[in-house]
Amino acid sequence: MSLPKVDPANIARNFLEWMKSCSSEDELLSELVVQVADATGASACDIFFRDPFDALILRASNATPEMNYRFRLGKGKGISSHVLQTGHPFFKGVDAEKHPMYARFPGVQEGIFQAVAILPLREANEASLGVIALKWAESRAFPASAKLKLEGLASVLTTGIRAFSHAYSAGAQINRLGALSEVARTLSSSPYLEEILQLLVNLTAQQFHYTVCTVRLLDESRGELVLRATQSPAKAYQKKRAIKLGESFAGKAIDENRTIIVKDVQTEDEYIGHDLAAEQGLRSMICVPLMIQDRAVGVLSCYTSEIREFTDEEITALETLANQAALAIEHAKLQVRDTLMQEMHHRVKNNLQQVASLMRLQLRHGEYKSLEEALNDTLARILAIASVHDLLSREDLDHVGIRSIAETLVQHQVASLIDPDKKIRFDVRGDDVTLNMTQATQVALVVNELVLNAVEHGFEVCKEGDIHINVEEREGDVSLWVSNNGDELPPKFDIATAAHLGLQIVENLARALGGKFQLTNVLGWTVAEVKFSRSSGE
């Protein structure tokens, strides 16, 4: 079967009307693939653009639009990449999918397309913008006249796309605040911090035509700027190390509270990462601090692929955007804290009820030698619960590490509850397995009771020794050991009949965790072991 009559001149005449009706490059490309497929009788028309790393990104498709921006051909991968590198078109009239370099879209079944024509989008003496791929379900003939027409069509498309891009870029330059308002409006629509940061870099790069945009947030406790978002696909860039305040240009922008511009990052001595910048083709950079009043929360860094000046209007727009982003970031943090504070009130109420239950158990147990001993036990249990809340306020607000709990409880024991005559050394080891609030509170009480038991009963006769706390996680199963090398367990010790209140509490809590508790002698050590499954949710 031959091609329908292709008229590049007619496409060129219509291009101006399409440009007028489209408000973005993506909208124009979506219109083009439909019109070109109709003009050529193609079953599918795809437009790929070259990225800074000579890979191809699908920008528009009439057959699989859901793959736009998602399908990527690495450098040298697929027929389209070969066409991009050589600048020569490729035609295959039959069994196209059997070609060894043919790259298939994920989820698209085999045998759909028989013929393909892949053409570079390039003008004379210019680097290829990308490629256009036409595919037909039936076999096709590609005589010289047909090839010439298709090449002419690709040339017309290239000229039109470049013209639209230049016009759109000029419009954006004149109206940067319009682009700014679009980004700011989108940022304000999300309550989630990670989403806000990713939207910020994606939309800023898109609206201002930057090659790479990144956001680093300030970790005040360490005095470092930590990379939190970038739209760059390069894994090496996504793994860039934290920057100290005052270090490099991003650190200096925060330290000096001002926007910093670097004409060429590849040659500037103070810039960190020359090799990576050269690899990705980054040249000029602007670093804008994210400020709330006089307090810095991070920095927005934007890179271009050519050495150029940043206009005053552009700088003003970016600084305004940075302020909007800083407010959105702070608002997201406050929303999270507000939600968690409401949850905290509920949890505190539950924990007070737990304290009351523990005190009732103590009253029923009634084996304390003195009021002071009973109050010390009660104090230790309240401190165990309080330690979880303290850690929640300082860590990630919703999860706490077991090692952190154990270390905090050990500090309480050493500071206030151990008899000065006893010389007991503590060692906390293993994984800092994070738990949600409910499990963290239960485990804190378990650790507290086991440490108290080790101190009181493991060193009742022996006055010196070691207590080890070990934590381990294997595929979601957590093991907690509290071991001491003091007095050994009595022969034929049975928790069910011989356990005092503390061990009864541990056994009940282990069951509440859905786990098991056992107490044994192992090579001269008394080993208390609790095993349970880590819960992923509250």
C-alpha positions as CSV (number, residue, x, y, z in Angstrom):
1,M,0.0,0.0,0.0
2,S,1.3,3.5,-0.8
3,L,1.2,6.6,1.3
4,P,-1.7,9.1,1.0
5,K,-0.7,12.3,-0.7
6,V,1.4,14.3,1.8
7,D,1.5,18.1,1.3
8,P,4.1,19.8,3.5
9,A,3.1,23.2,2.1
10,N,-0.5,22.6,3.4
11,I,0.9,21.7,6.8
12,A,2.9,24.9,6.8
13,R,-0.1,27.0,5.9
14,N,-2.1,25.5,8.8
15,F,0.7,25.8,11.3
16,L,0.1,29.5,11.9
17,E,-3.5,28.8,12.9
18,W,-2.5,26.0,15.2
19,M,0.1,28.3,16.8
20,K,-2.6,30.9,17.5
21,S,-5.0,28.5,19.1
22,C,-2.4,26.8,21.4
23,S,-1.3,28.3,24.7
24,S,1.6,26.0,25.4
25,E,4.2,23.9,23.6
26,D,2.6,20.7,24.9
27,E,-0.7,21.7,23.5
28,L,0.8,22.5,20.1
29,L,2.6,19.1,20.0
30,S,-0.6,17.3,20.8
31,E,-2.3,19.0,18.0
32,L,0.5,18.2,15.6
33,V,0.6,14.5,16.2
34,V,-3.2,14.3,15.4
35,Q,-2.9,16.4,12.3
36,V,0.2,14.6,10.9
37,A,-1.3,11.2,11.6
38,D,-4.4,12.3,9.7
39,A,-2.4,13.7,6.8
40,T,-0.2,10.6,6.4
41,G,-2.7,7.9,7.2
42,A,-0.4,6.8,10.1
43,S,-1.9,4.7,12.9
44,A,0.5,6.3,15.3
45,C,2.5,9.5,15.4
46,D,5.0,10.2,18.2
47,I,7.2,13.2,18.8
48,F,10.3,12.8,20.9
49,F,12.5,15.7,22.1
50,R,16.2,15.4,22.9
51,D,17.1,16.0,26.6
52,P,20.4,17.5,27.8
53,F,21.9,13.9,28.0
54,D,21.1,13.0,24.3
55,A,18.2,10.8,25.5
56,L,14.8,11.1,23.9
57,I,11.6,11.9,25.9
58,L,8.2,11.2,24.4
59,R,6.5,14.6,24.3
60,A,3.3,13.9,22.3
61,S,1.5,10.8,20.9
62,N,-1.9,10.4,19.3
63,A,-1.9,6.6,20.1
64,T,-0.5,6.5,23.6
65,P,-0.8,10.0,25.1
66,E,-0.7,8.5,28.6
67,M,3.0,7.8,28.0
68,N,3.9,11.5,27.4
69,Y,6.9,12.5,29.6
70,R,7.0,8.9,30.9
71,F,8.6,7.0,28.0
72,R,12.4,7.6,27.7
73,L,14.9,6.2,25.2
74,G,18.4,6.4,26.5
75,K,21.3,7.5,24.3
76,G,21.9,4.9,21.6
77,K,18.7,3.0,22.4
78,G,16.1,2.3,19.7
79,I,15.8,3.3,16.1
80,S,14.7,6.8,17.1
81,S,17.9,7.4,19.1
82,H,19.9,6.1,16.1
83,V,18.1,8.6,13.8
84,L,18.8,11.4,16.4
85,Q,22.5,10.6,16.5
86,T,23.1,10.2,12.7
87,G,20.6,12.8,11.5
88,H,19.5,10.4,8.8
89,P,15.8,9.3,8.4
90,F,14.8,5.6,8.7
91,F,12.2,3.9,6.6
92,K,11.0,0.3,6.9
93,G,7.9,-0.8,4.9
94,V,7.3,-4.3,6.3
95,D,8.0,-6.2,9.5
96,A,9.3,-3.0,11.2
97,E,8.8,-4.5,14.7
98,K,11.2,-7.3,13.9
99,H,14.1,-4.9,13.4
100,P,16.7,-5.6,16.2
101,M,16.8,-1.9,17.3
102,Y,13.0,-1.5,17.5
103,A,11.9,-0.2,20.9
104,R,8.4,-1.0,22.0
105,F,6.3,1.1,24.4
106,P,5.6,-0.7,27.8
107,G,2.3,-2.5,27.7
108,V,1.8,-2.3,23.9
109,Q,1.4,-5.7,22.4
110,E,3.6,-7.0,19.5
111,G,2.6,-7.1,15.9
112,I,0.6,-3.9,15.8
113,F,2.8,-1.9,13.4
114,Q,4.2,-3.2,10.1
115,A,5.8,0.0,8.6
116,V,7.6,2.9,10.2
117,A,9.2,6.2,9.1
118,I,11.4,8.0,11.7
119,L,12.7,11.4,10.8
120,P,15.0,13.9,12.6
121,L,13.5,17.2,13.5
122,R,16.3,19.4,12.4
123,E,17.1,22.5,10.3
124,A,20.2,23.1,8.2
125,N,23.3,23.5,10.4
126,E,21.3,23.0,13.6
127,A,21.4,20.2,16.1
128,S,18.4,17.9,16.0
129,L,15.5,19.0,18.2
130,G,14.3,15.4,18.4
131,V,12.5,13.0,16.1
132,I,9.0,12.3,14.7
133,A,8.0,8.6,14.4
134,L,5.2,7.6,12.1
135,K,3.8,4.0,12.3
136,W,1.4,2.1,10.1
137,A,-0.5,-1.1,10.9
138,E,-0.2,-2.2,7.3
139,S,2.8,-2.6,5.1
140,R,3.8,0.5,3.1
141,A,5.9,1.4,0.1
142,F,8.4,4.2,0.5
143,P,9.4,5.3,-3.0
144,A,11.8,8.2,-3.3
145,S,9.0,10.7,-3.8
146,A,7.3,9.6,-0.6
147,K,10.5,9.8,1.4
148,L,11.1,13.3,0.0
149,K,7.6,14.5,1.0
150,L,8.0,13.0,4.6
151,E,11.4,14.7,5.0
152,G,9.9,18.0,3.8
153,L,7.1,17.5,6.4
154,A,9.7,17.0,9.2
155,S,11.5,20.1,8.1
156,V,8.3,22.2,8.2
157,L,7.4,20.8,11.7
158,T,10.9,21.7,13.0
159,T,10.7,25.2,11.7
160,G,7.2,25.7,13.2
161,I,8.1,24.2,16.5
162,R,11.2,26.3,16.9
163,A,9.2,29.4,15.9
164,F,6.5,28.7,18.5
165,S,9.1,28.0,21.2
166,H,10.9,31.3,20.5
167,A,7.6,33.2,20.5
168,Y,6.5,31.4,23.7
169,S,9.8,32.1,25.3
170,A,9.7,35.7,24.4
171,G,6.2,35.9,25.8
172,A,7.3,34.3,29.0
173,Q,10.2,36.7,29.2
174,I,7.8,39.7,28.8
175,N,5.4,38.1,31.3
176,R,7.5,36.3,33.8
177,L,5.0,37.2,36.5
178,G,2.3,35.3,34.6
179,A,4.5,32.1,34.7
180,L,5.2,32.9,38.4
181,S,1.6,33.1,39.3
182,E,1.0,29.7,37.6
183,V,3.7,28.1,39.7
184,A,2.6,29.8,42.9
185,R,-1.0,28.9,42.4
186,T,-0.1,25.2,41.9
187,L,2.1,25.2,45.0
188,S,-0.6,26.6,47.2
189,S,-3.0,23.8,46.1
190,S,-0.9,21.0,47.8
191,P,-0.7,20.4,51.6
192,Y,2.2,17.9,51.3
193,L,5.8,19.0,51.6
194,E,7.4,16.5,49.3
195,E,4.8,17.2,46.6
196,I,5.3,21.0,47.0
197,L,9.1,20.6,46.5
198,Q,8.7,18.4,43.5
199,L,6.1,20.7,41.9
200,L,8.4,23.7,42.6
201,V,11.3,22.3,40.6
202,N,9.2,20.8,37.9
203,L,7.1,23.9,37.2
204,T,10.0,26.3,37.6
205,A,12.1,24.4,35.1
206,Q,9.1,24.2,32.7
207,Q,7.9,27.8,33.0
208,F,11.3,29.5,32.9
209,H,13.0,27.0,30.5
210,Y,15.8,25.9,32.8
211,T,17.7,22.7,32.3
212,V,17.9,21.7,35.9
213,C,16.2,23.1,39.1
214,T,16.9,21.9,42.6
215,V,15.7,22.7,46.1
216,R,17.8,22.2,49.2
217,L,16.2,22.6,52.6
218,L,18.1,23.8,55.7
219,D,18.8,21.3,58.4
220,E,19.4,23.8,61.3
221,S,20.7,21.2,63.7
222,R,23.6,20.3,61.4
223,G,24.0,23.6,59.6
224,E,23.6,21.9,56.3
225,L,21.6,22.3,53.1
226,V,20.1,18.9,52.1
227,L,19.0,18.1,48.6
228,R,15.2,17.4,48.8
229,A,14.0,17.7,45.1
230,T,15.2,18.0,41.6
231,Q,13.6,17.3,38.2
232,S,17.0,16.1,36.8
233,P,16.8,12.4,35.8
234,A,20.5,11.9,36.4
235,K,21.0,9.7,39.5
236,A,24.4,11.2,40.2
237,Y,22.7,14.6,40.6
238,Q,19.9,13.2,42.8
239,K,22.6,11.8,45.2
240,K,24.6,15.1,45.6
241,R,25.9,15.5,49.2
242,A,24.7,18.0,51.7
243,I,26.3,21.5,51.6
244,K,27.5,23.3,54.7
245,L,26.3,26.8,55.3
246,G,28.7,29.2,53.7
247,E,30.0,26.4,51.4
248,S,29.6,26.7,47.6
249,F,27.2,29.2,46.1
250,A,24.0,27.6,47.5
251,G,25.4,27.8,51.0
252,K,26.6,31.3,50.5
253,A,23.2,32.4,49.2
254,I,21.7,31.3,52.5
255,D,24.5,32.5,54.7
256,E,24.5,36.0,53.1
257,N,20.7,36.1,52.5
258,R,21.0,37.2,48.9
259,T,20.5,35.9,45.4
260,I,23.8,34.7,43.8
261,I,24.4,34.3,40.0
262,V,27.3,32.3,38.5
263,K,28.0,33.0,34.9
264,D,29.6,29.6,34.2
265,V,29.6,26.8,36.8
266,Q,32.0,24.7,34.7
267,T,34.8,27.2,35.2
268,E,34.0,28.8,38.6
269,D,36.5,27.6,41.2
270,E,34.0,27.9,44.2
271,Y,31.4,25.7,42.5
272,I,31.3,22.1,43.8
273,G,30.8,19.4,41.1
274,H,32.5,20.6,37.9
275,D,32.6,17.1,36.4
276,L,28.8,16.6,37.0
277,A,28.0,20.1,35.5
278,A,30.1,19.3,32.4
279,E,28.5,15.9,32.1
280,Q,25.0,17.4,32.1
281,G,25.9,20.5,30.1
282,L,25.1,23.0,32.8
283,R,26.5,26.5,32.4
284,S,24.9,29.5,34.1
285,M,23.3,29.3,37.6
286,I,21.1,31.4,39.9
287,C,20.7,30.5,43.6
288,V,17.8,32.1,45.4
289,P,17.3,31.7,49.1
290,L,13.9,30.6,50.4
291,M,13.1,33.1,53.1
292,I,10.3,33.7,55.6
293,Q,10.9,37.2,56.9
294,D,14.6,37.1,57.9
295,R,14.7,33.3,58.4
296,A,16.1,31.0,55.7
297,V,14.4,27.6,55.1
298,G,16.3,26.6,52.0
299,V,17.5,27.6,48.5
300,L,16.3,27.2,45.0
301,S,19.0,26.7,42.4
302,C,18.3,27.0,38.6
303,Y,20.7,26.1,35.8
304,T,20.7,26.9,32.1
305,S,22.4,24.9,29.3
306,E,24.0,28.0,27.8
307,I,26.0,30.9,29.3
308,R,23.6,33.8,29.6
309,E,22.5,36.7,31.7
310,F,19.6,36.5,34.1
311,T,17.4,39.6,33.5
312,D,16.3,41.9,36.3
313,E,12.7,40.9,35.6
314,E,13.6,37.2,35.8
315,I,15.5,37.6,39.0
316,T,12.6,39.5,40.6
317,A,10.1,36.8,39.5
318,L,12.3,34.0,41.0
319,E,12.8,35.8,44.3
320,T,9.0,36.3,44.5
321,L,8.5,32.7,43.7
322,A,11.0,31.7,46.3
323,N,9.1,33.6,49.0
324,Q,5.9,32.0,47.9
325,A,7.5,28.6,48.0
326,A,8.9,29.2,51.5
327,L,5.5,30.1,52.8
328,A,4.0,27.0,51.1
329,I,6.7,24.8,52.7
330,E,6.1,26.4,56.2
331,H,2.4,26.0,55.8
332,A,2.8,22.3,54.9
333,K,4.9,21.8,58.0
334,L,2.4,23.6,60.2
335,Q,-0.5,21.5,58.8
336,V,1.4,18.3,59.5
337,R,2.2,19.4,63.0
338,D,-1.4,20.6,63.6
339,T,-2.8,17.2,62.5
340,L,-0.3,15.4,64.7
341,M,-0.9,17.6,67.7
342,Q,-4.6,16.7,67.5
343,E,-3.5,13.0,67.4
344,M,-1.1,13.6,70.2
345,H,-3.9,14.9,72.5
346,H,-5.8,11.7,71.8
347,R,-2.6,9.6,72.4
348,V,-1.8,11.4,75.7
349,K,-5.3,10.6,77.0
350,N,-4.8,7.0,76.1
351,N,-1.4,6.9,77.8
352,L,-2.8,8.5,80.9
353,Q,-5.3,5.7,81.0
354,Q,-2.5,3.2,80.6
355,V,-0.6,4.8,83.5
356,A,-3.8,4.5,85.6
357,S,-4.1,0.8,84.7
358,L,-0.5,0.2,85.6
359,M,-1.0,1.9,89.0
360,R,-4.1,-0.3,89.7
361,L,-1.9,-3.3,88.9
362,Q,0.6,-2.1,91.5
363,L,-2.1,-1.6,94.1
364,R,-3.4,-5.1,93.5
365,H,0.1,-6.6,93.6
366,G,0.8,-5.0,96.9
367,E,4.3,-6.5,97.5
368,Y,6.3,-3.2,97.8
369,K,8.5,-2.9,100.9
370,S,8.1,0.9,101.1
371,L,6.1,3.7,99.6
372,E,9.3,5.0,98.0
373,E,9.8,1.8,96.1
374,A,6.3,1.9,94.8
375,L,6.6,5.5,93.7
376,N,10.0,4.8,92.0
377,D,8.4,2.1,90.0
378,T,5.5,4.3,89.0
379,L,7.9,7.1,88.2
380,A,9.9,4.9,85.9
381,R,6.9,3.7,84.0
382,I,5.6,7.3,83.5
383,L,9.1,8.3,82.3
384,A,9.1,5.4,79.8
385,I,5.9,6.8,78.2
386,A,7.2,10.4,78.4
387,S,10.4,9.4,76.6
388,V,8.4,8.4,73.6
389,H,6.5,11.7,73.4
390,D,9.8,13.6,73.9
391,L,11.4,11.7,71.0
392,L,8.3,12.2,68.8
393,S,8.6,16.0,69.3
394,R,12.3,15.9,68.2
395,E,12.3,13.3,65.5
396,D,9.8,12.8,62.6
397,L,6.7,13.4,64.7
398,D,5.1,10.0,64.0
399,H,7.8,7.3,64.3
400,V,10.5,6.6,66.9
401,G,13.5,4.4,66.9
402,I,13.8,1.6,69.5
403,R,17.5,2.3,70.1
404,S,16.6,6.0,70.8
405,I,14.0,4.8,73.3
406,A,16.5,2.5,75.0
407,E,19.2,5.1,75.2
408,T,16.8,7.6,76.7
409,L,15.6,5.1,79.3
410,V,19.1,4.1,80.2
411,Q,20.0,7.7,80.9
412,H,17.0,8.0,83.3
413,Q,18.1,4.8,85.1
414,V,21.7,5.9,85.5
415,A,20.7,9.4,86.6
416,S,18.1,8.6,89.2
417,L,17.1,5.0,89.9
418,I,20.3,2.9,90.3
419,D,21.7,2.4,93.8
420,P,25.1,4.3,94.0
421,D,26.6,1.1,95.5
422,K,26.0,-0.8,92.2
423,K,28.4,-0.4,89.3
424,I,26.4,-1.3,86.3
425,R,27.5,-0.6,82.7
426,F,25.0,-0.3,79.9
427,D,25.5,-1.0,76.2
428,V,22.7,-0.3,73.6
429,R,23.4,-2.0,70.3
430,G,21.7,-3.0,67.0
431,D,19.2,-1.4,64.5
432,D,17.3,1.8,65.3
433,V,14.1,0.2,64.1
434,T,11.3,2.9,63.9
435,L,7.9,2.2,65.3
436,N,4.6,4.0,65.3
437,M,3.3,5.7,68.4
438,T,1.3,2.8,69.7
439,Q,4.1,0.2,69.4
440,A,6.7,2.6,70.5
441,T,4.9,3.3,73.8
442,Q,4.4,-0.5,74.4
443,V,8.1,-1.2,73.6
444,A,9.2,1.7,75.9
445,L,7.3,0.1,78.8
446,V,8.8,-3.3,77.9
447,V,12.4,-1.9,77.9
448,N,11.7,-0.1,81.1
449,E,10.4,-3.2,82.9
450,L,13.2,-5.4,81.6
451,V,15.9,-2.9,82.6
452,L,14.3,-2.4,86.0
453,N,14.1,-6.2,86.4
454,A,17.8,-6.6,85.4
455,V,18.9,-3.9,87.9
456,E,16.8,-5.1,90.8
457,H,16.9,-8.9,90.5
458,G,20.0,-9.4,88.3
459,F,22.2,-7.4,90.6
460,E,20.5,-8.2,94.0
461,V,23.6,-10.0,95.2
462,C,26.2,-9.2,92.5
463,K,27.0,-5.4,92.7
464,E,28.9,-5.0,89.4
465,G,28.3,-6.1,85.9
466,D,26.9,-5.3,82.4
467,I,23.4,-4.8,80.9
468,H,23.2,-5.1,77.2
469,I,20.2,-4.0,75.1
470,N,20.2,-5.4,71.5
471,V,17.7,-4.7,68.7
472,E,17.4,-6.5,65.4
473,E,14.9,-6.5,62.5
474,R,14.6,-9.2,60.0
475,E,11.9,-8.8,57.2
476,G,9.6,-6.9,59.6
477,D,10.1,-9.1,62.6
478,V,11.7,-7.3,65.5
479,S,13.8,-9.0,68.3
480,L,14.6,-7.1,71.5
481,W,17.0,-8.6,74.0
482,V,17.9,-7.2,77.5
483,S,20.7,-9.3,78.9
484,N,22.7,-9.1,82.2
485,N,25.7,-11.0,83.6
486,G,24.7,-10.5,87.2
487,D,22.8,-13.1,89.4
488,E,21.6,-16.1,87.4
489,L,17.9,-17.1,87.3
490,P,16.9,-19.7,90.0
491,P,16.8,-23.3,88.8
492,K,13.6,-24.3,87.0
493,F,12.5,-20.7,86.9
494,D,9.0,-20.4,85.4
495,I,7.6,-17.0,84.4
496,A,4.0,-18.2,84.8
497,T,4.5,-19.0,88.5
498,A,7.5,-17.0,89.7
499,A,7.2,-13.8,87.8
500,H,6.7,-10.5,89.7
501,L,4.7,-7.5,88.6
502,G,7.3,-6.2,86.1
503,L,7.6,-9.4,84.2
504,Q,3.8,-9.9,84.2
505,I,3.5,-6.4,82.6
506,V,6.1,-7.4,80.0
507,E,4.3,-10.6,79.2
508,N,1.0,-8.8,78.8
509,L,2.6,-6.1,76.6
510,A,4.3,-8.8,74.4
511,R,0.9,-10.3,73.8
512,A,-0.5,-6.9,73.0
513,L,2.3,-6.5,70.4
514,G,1.3,-9.8,68.9
515,G,4.6,-11.3,70.0
516,K,6.3,-13.6,72.6
517,F,8.4,-13.1,75.7
518,Q,10.8,-15.5,77.3
519,L,13.5,-15.3,80.0
520,T,16.4,-17.8,80.0
521,N,20.0,-18.4,81.2
522,V,22.5,-18.4,78.3
523,L,26.2,-18.9,78.9
524,G,26.1,-17.1,82.3
525,W,23.9,-14.3,81.1
526,T,20.2,-13.8,82.0
527,V,18.5,-13.1,78.7
528,A,15.1,-11.5,78.3
529,E,13.8,-11.7,74.7
530,V,10.7,-10.2,73.2
531,K,9.8,-10.9,69.5
532,F,7.0,-9.2,67.6
533,S,6.1,-8.0,64.1
534,R,6.6,-4.4,63.2
535,S,3.4,-2.6,62.3
536,S,3.6,-0.3,59.3
537,G,0.6,1.9,60.4
538,E,-1.0,3.3,63.5
